[in-house]
Amino acid sequence: MSFLTRFTDPKRANYRRTVRELRDLPPAVARDLGVTPENAEALARKAVYGI
């Protein structure tokens, strides 16, 4: 993957957006969903890439 492709890949943009949205959840909502700042990246990775 080239340097430019890494930053223009639609899945990568979706991943970054998902991480940002998970981290920005209000604390009560995040707690209800079981989302913590520590697992936001793993949840986003699974949602976007299926890994």
N, C-alpha and C positions, 0 to 999 in steps of 0.2 A: 504494500500500500504506500503510495507516495505521500509526501508531506502535505500537499494541497488536497489530495483526496481525503485524507484523514479528517480535515476540517470542513469539507463540503459534503460528506457522506450523509444522506438523509437519516439513516438509522442513528448515526452518531449524534446528530442534532436532536433527534427524538429522545435518545438516552439522556443527554444533558438536560433537556427540558423536564423529563420525568424526574430526574434526581432533584432538580431545583424545586419542582412542585411538591415532592415528598418532604423535602427539608423545610418548606414553607408552610406546611400544614399547621393549623392551630394545635397546641398541645393536647387538648381534649380529644380532638378528632384523631390525631396521630396515635394517642394511647388506645382509643377504641379499635383502631385498625391494626395495632401492634407494630407500628412503624416507629423506629428510632433513628436518630441521625447516623448511627453506626451501621444500620442495615439498609439505608436508603439506596446506596449504590448497588447492593446485591439485588434488591427488589427491582430496581430499574433495569438492571442487566437481564434479569429473568423475563421481565415484561417485554422488553424490546428485542432481545436476541434469542430468548428461549433457552438460555443457559442457566 
